[in-house]
Each structure stands twice: as structure tokens, then as C-alpha cells.
Amino acid sequence: MSDFPTKARVVIIGGGVIGCSSLFHLAKKGWTDCVLLEKNELTAGSTWHAAGNVPTFSTSWSIMNMQRYSTELYSRLGEEVDYPMNYHQTGSIRLAHTKERMQEFERACSMGRYQGIGMEIWTPEQAKENYPFLETHDLEGVLWDPSDGDIDPAQVTQALAKGARDMGARIIRFCPATGVTQKEDKSWIVHTGKGDIECDYVVNAAGYYAQRVGEWFKEYGGRTVPMMVMSHQYLLTEQIPEIEAHTKDTGKKLPLIRDVDVSYYLRQEKNGYNLGPYEPNCKGHWMTEDDQMPDDFSFQLWSDDLDRIEDIVTDAMERVPLMASSGVSSVINGPIPYAPDGLPLIGPMPGVENAFEACVFTFGIAQGGGAGKVLAEWIVDGQTEWDMWSVDPRRYTDYTDQDYCDKKGMEVYGNEYAMHFPHHEWPAARDKKVSQVHARIKELGGVMGAYNGWERANWFAQSGDDISEEATHTWGRSGPWQQRIKEECEAVRDGVGVLDLPGFSRFNLSGEGAAEFLRGLVTGGLPKVGRMNLVYFSDDRGRILTEMSCVRHGEDHFTMITAGSAQWHDFEILKKALPDGLTLTDHTTEFATMIVTGPKSRELFAGISDADLSLGWLTHQEATVAGKPAFLARVSYAGELGWEVHCANEHQPAIYDALLAGGAKPFGMYALNSLRIEKGYRTWKGDLSTDYSLLEGGLERFVKLDKPQDFPGKAAIQNEKQQGAKKSFVTLIVEAGDADAPYMSCIWKDGEIVGETTSGDWGYRVNASIALGMVRSDMAVPGTELEVEIYGEKCRAVVQKDEPLWDPANERLRA
């Protein structure tokens, strides 16, 4: 082919809605010399058989942002690119059968209002007025979303493709990519049956083929893409005269119904119905030796399996009896890819330079517009407008083997509309990573949670405590855990506690010039030899990229310690900037960590260790604990006198047993969260995210604008300091009811939203509900009265002084 492109800035592999949206948004940002490759015709994968629903609803701030953007784009896209599209914004009625579901709706409604979506809470009677065929006698209430609706998947894909082509981008159909080769300069050659294309960046947007395409990148540092494929069915009924008459009378389609407690959606399709269930007895495909993914499944479906969804269909007919008056005209049963948490992979490909992922979309049509925007920002700008950790491929690490992906995908699908309660842990595919004392923790009553695949105790149950999954189905703070958390916090306050904390990310950095390298990367200063401190990393907008503990062993020898979930993300920050001659190694899995903290911790160590216990706060030392070599760091995330004990895995059992024998009480992650929030200590990707600048986050003391190094974001921070930050970090005491403020609860003043919470919990040492958050800077004055909206209830809140609520002078910490 004489016009076959041999060079491009970006090559996208996959021609579904995601690939086309990515190409469109790259072109919108001025990158028009990009190429999309599709092995068949556009939309040949999951896109062509998608139902085409376009909701905005989510209890994730970033996912709601992405879906909201899709609705805004689709509403103008046809006119913008001159391509006719069937997009019906019918609105949707989301049904609640329980008080807990109504609380979830209130939370989503509040977030939606903040983003400019006109969501409303309706009574069952209002729902009946707007949907006369609906049975509402057993409902608690309804969420109305006016922006919800449906779109023709093929049309929106073709419209995006036309828009991209009109701007100069190239789409090559019937041209399967066959492999990739990375050149020495880290650019790429993408191989196809029609020839090779050299490019700067490559994108895996291959839908349910994404894992197969991902294998090509393994030799360049990649991993197996964490995903599996589900069989999803929806059925179309024959035409129903009453629906035709209603449409003619009102001039519009019926709203879409989602009965989330039963687990299905029901929408008008022409003058009939489209029913899409998410059944608990679901079925995965291409998971076994005798069910292998074919080389090409373009425009294909599986045969129907209506027995699986019979109960849900029956329930839907009782909810809308009109549906029972019509027969089934067709059943669509096709493959839908699932990541282990049900959210897509958008962003840098872990471990591989200049490669990106935009794949494994379960709701690709709803998220497609926003996904293309996010992916284009990642590639062109190196960062995204909204913090998108929820979909960042680096949120998973090495625990996502295929067994994990299969079990979690089945679990997510079978609970597609489930509520994600704050004290609930999903049971599938657990114990992927455990500490050396895991069995002992369980013996002691540890009720476990998964953190980046690592099992940690959330709280410690005693005999008779209800540890059933059902007990956690509440948004409230009260439950069998509440008294135990209180006791654990009091043990840390009055005595000494021990927390097993496996999975702390730790990286060793050494080599001549390591200190100067770090000075040019972090916003503040480095600790002296023998000491440690917090360091912050900014993006070039001055926003909070990450936080690490910096432990300095020698002039040019450091250990960087960071959050368990940040392992791949933070290692990449360091590695990407690493100059020749320095060594960076990941030792996360080689060491155990225990937090030992409380006013009696020094007394405990005096009996089992030869450490110099007179060394002050933020020091570290090698020592022997219980006869085993260990590394002691004089810090405490709980805000009490204490040490982190780091040791080789094989030495942990002896040390842990000695700590227990010395009187340490085991405590869990729930207690730690309560303790840290009383100190105003931030959590990564909650209080600390790229949605906020360092100055907004109250972190100016960790910024040295007078140092000579031009660290990332320095100019932006200088400019913001001159202009003044628009938001300010605050600690609030909240007169909360039964629940504490979740992430992204709206903060109100005189009927106006003036900010949002970033985390909230009950403080057992100060005996109050606490929220950390961001508010308009003029609202950050201590004593200012605000309101925090918690599951629909506006609760009085008061801005506190810019200091810890507990031990404000840090006297206990430094004791």
C-alpha cells in the first residue's frame, strides 16, 4: 500500500469506542499524526453488541467526572463532526428498596450536584408520575438522573472516528497488529501484516484482546494484563402498543429504570423493552483449557442462556407488568472484559516506557468519551486534569494472577450494583500476600482486609463478636468493630500497641550523586545522615504527586518508604528520572514492618532490645530486637511515642511474639486511621492527590522555593504563592450522626457548596467526628461554621486551628 503510514507519533491498537475516542482526543490536542489499527471493522469487539447505556451515576468522584464528560461530549458530538447520531437523554429512575440504598443515592446525588449534574431524590409517588407503568409500593425512594440515557454504540464510534480523520488522524481497518519492538531510544516499531509503523508511543486499546496484546510488551518490562472476560446477556422484547402510545402522547421515551437491589436495567428500545441483568450465578468465558479465546471473535456472539437470568426477568415483569405482555424477540450474549475491581485500565503501562493502556472497559460506551480525554492527557501532557488513580493500571501489582482476575471478575459482575460499605471486605481471591505472622494475627482475632494484595488486620474481634459479612452492610460507624477500635486506640493512648503492616513499599537508592538527584526531584529538603523526614513530589502544576519517607543512611545512600498501594507508581517516579550511575532497587517483599507505639513503648523495647532508646524523633538505627537484627525508625503514624520495626521476613515471628509477651496489644488499620486523622496526617490518594496543589494541601513547610534546584512544579508553586491558593486544607470537628464523612462529601456554607471532605473518621482520643477537607480559602478561618453533607444529612462542622487535634505540640510524639 503506497499510502500506508510508516511513521506516527502514536499508534493505537484497537478500533472500538475507546480506541476511536483516544484518537479523537489526541487530534483535538493537536497530535494529528497518529494512527489507529483495527484487525477487522471498527466496533468489531465489545462495542458492536453493547447496550449503549450512558449513565453518570458513580460513587467514585473520578469515574463520575469521566462519565459526566462523556454525556457532555456525546450531546454535541454529532453536530461538531457532522455525523448523525441517535442519542436519547431520557433520564433514569434508580430504585431503592432499603434505607442503606437511599443513603448511597444521597451521597451520589450530592457528588453529582457538585459536578453540575441535576440529580434529585424522588419519592416513589414522583417516580410513578413520571413512569406510569412502574410498581412502586415497596420502594424506599428513587434517584432521578436527568442526564442518563442511551446512544447507538456504532454511531458514536463512527462519529469519533470521523472527527479524528477530519483532523488528520489515520485509521487503518482490516490491519491486525502482530507484535511490537522497542528501539534503543525507547520508541516503538508496531508490526502489522501490511508493514511496520515506527512511533513514539503505543496504546493497548484492544478490548477483550488486551491481555493477548499485552504479552508483546513483557520482554520490555511489562506484565500480564489483569483481566478476564464475562458473558453478559440482555434481551429485547417485541413491540408493545402501550409504549408506542405513551411515546406518541408525551413526545419522548420512557426513562431508563435501574433496579439496583435486584440487579438489572430496563429501558425502552424502540417501542419495546431492553432488559439487561447482572446475575449472581454468572458465567465467565475463555477461562479454561477447553474454552480458549479464538484468534478472531469479531462480530460474534454466544448462544443464549436464559436459565441464568430467569429469576431477574420474572422480578422485572413484576416491577413493570407491561413487560410481561410481550414476548422476547432476541437475546444478545456477548463478551465483556472485566478488571478485578470492575474499573478500566487507563494510563501508563506498568514497567514499560512510552506505552499506555486504555482497555478492559466494562462500561465502555458510558466511559468512552471521558476515557479518550484522560488517555490523551496522559500521553500529551504527562498528567491528567482530574486525579485518575481509580483507573491507573499501576494500582495493581504482582498479586493479580489469572486465578485472582477470574475470581474477582466473577465477584464484581455478580455484585455489579452492590453498595461498597466502608467496613465491608469482598471475600473472593484473598490471601494473595500474607506476612510471616498472618496465622498468628488470625488466631488473635484479626478481621482482615486486602491492601495492594497484602492481608492486614482491620480490627481484632473477641469471642462472640459478629464477624459475618452481613454485619458490615452499613454506612454507619457502629458495628461489632466499634468497641474494639475504641479499645485498640485506648491501648495505644495509654499503653503500647503493635500493628503488623506488611507491604510497605521500600526502595533503596544509592550511588554518587544520589542526594543531588533527590534534591532536584523533591519539593523540600533532605534529612541529615542518621535521620529521616517526609518528602513530597510535585507534578509540573505544583500538584501533589506523592509523599515518601526518606531515610538517609549515608551521604548518597537512602531508603525511600511509601504507601503499599503506591509501589509501582512511586518506583516509576524515581526510575523515570534516574540518571546513569545510580542504583534503584525495590525491596518491598523482603522485609516486614511493625508499628510499635504508645507511651509504654520505650519501656517495652528496653526489655527486649539493645537499641539506644534515647535517640530523638525522626532518627533511625540498626539494633537487635528479641535477639534478631532489626532496623528501628523513630516515627509513629499514630501520633504517640513509638517506632517502626523493620526486619527480614524470617525474623518477624520471633520479634512479634516478644512484643506481645512484653505487653503490646495488637491493633488494626481501622484504629490506625482514627489515630492518624486526629493528628491531621494525610492519606495518599485521599487527602493527597493531584486534584490539589501542595499549597492547597497545607504542605508549604515541605516546600523550599529558595533552594537552587529546579524541581518539578517549582515555577507553578511560586506563581500560586504570589497569587494565593484558591483552596485551603482544613480539619473540621463535625456534629455527625451515625456516620462519619466519607471521601468527597460536600461542604456547605449558607446553601452554597464551598468545598469537599478528603477523609473522615471518629477520633476516639478526642471523642469527636473528624473530617479533613478542602474549602474555599476564605472559609479556612478557625471557628468558621460550615456544614458537611453525610449521606444526605447536613451536619454542623467547625474549622479547627491549623494544628493536630490530639497532642498539638507533639509532646507525646517526641517524649
Secondary structure, DSSP 8 states (H G I E B T S, - for coil): -TT--SEEEEEEE--SHHHHHHHHHHHHTT---EEEE-SSSTTTTTTTT---B-----SSHHHHHHHHHHHHHHHHHHHHHT----EE---EEEEE-SHHHHHHHHHHHHHHHHTT---EEE-HHHHHHH-TT---TT-SEEEEETT--EE-HHHHHHHHHHHHHHTT-EEE-S--EEEEEE-TTS-EEEEETTEEEEEEEEEE--GGGHHHHHGGGGGGT------EEEEEEEEEE---HHHHHHHHHHSS---EEEETTTTEEEEEETTEEEEEE--SS--EES-BTTB---S--TT------GGGGHHHHHHHHHHSGGGGGS-EEEEEEEEEEE-TTS--EEEE-TT-TTEEEEE--SSHHHHHHHHHHHHHHHHHHSS-SS--GGG-GGG--TT--HHHHHHHHHHHHHTTT----TT----TT--SB--TTHHHHHHTTEEEEEETTEEEEEEE--TT----SGGG--SSS-SHHHHHHHHHHHHHHHS-EEEE-TT-EEEEEESTTHHHHHHTTSSS----TTBEEEEEEE-TTSBEEEEEEEEEEETTEEEEEE-GGGHHHHHHHHHHH--TT-EEEE-GGGEEEEEEESTTHHHHHHHHB---TT--TTBEEEEEETTEEEEEE---TTSSSEEEEEEEGGGHHHHHHHHHHTT-EE--HHHHHHHHHHTT---BTTTBSTTSBTTTTT-GGG--TTSSS--TTHHHHHHHHHH--SEEEEEEEE---SS---TT-EEEETTEEEEEEEEEEEETTTTEEEEEEEEEGGG-STT-EEEEEETTEEEEEEE--SS-SSSTT-TTTT-
